[in-house]
Amino acid sequence: MLAWALAAATVLYSAAIVARPVWLAKPCGLADIDGSAPSSTALLIRAIGTRDIAIGTAMLLAADVQTLRTVTACRAASDFGDAALFGAALSGARRWKVAGFVASWGVLCPLPAFPDGTAPLTRADSDCIDER
């Protein structure tokens, strides 16, 4: 159930920032003075959102543990990459707030795919996604 909830949250938030890029631009300090997202910023936010919609949808549709693990590894890699970039590009308190939030998703999303904390796939692990 947790895997499904995290995947659904990924898809919903990502769709929201594709529709309204300013919802990510403002916390990052990338919005214009009038509160809008500049077109170049909006384009990049929409690209991030579209990528995460695809990853979240793949998490929702994962038919087996190995697929879920692969997709959540992609999700974590994307989140850690985003966290590193936001951490390097943003300044002040925003740097830690935004990078920390993004990195926390990179840690949280894979947890249901690795319920016992180990990477190797075992038959017992298959129960972790059957609760959908």
ABEGO torsion letter per residue (X at the ends): XAAAAAAAAAAAAAAAAAABAAAAAAAAGABBAAGBBBAAAAAAAAAAAAAAAAAAAAAAABABAAAAAAAAAAAAAAAAAAAAAAAAABBEAAAAAAAAAAAAAAAAAAAAABAAGBABBBAAAAAAAAAX
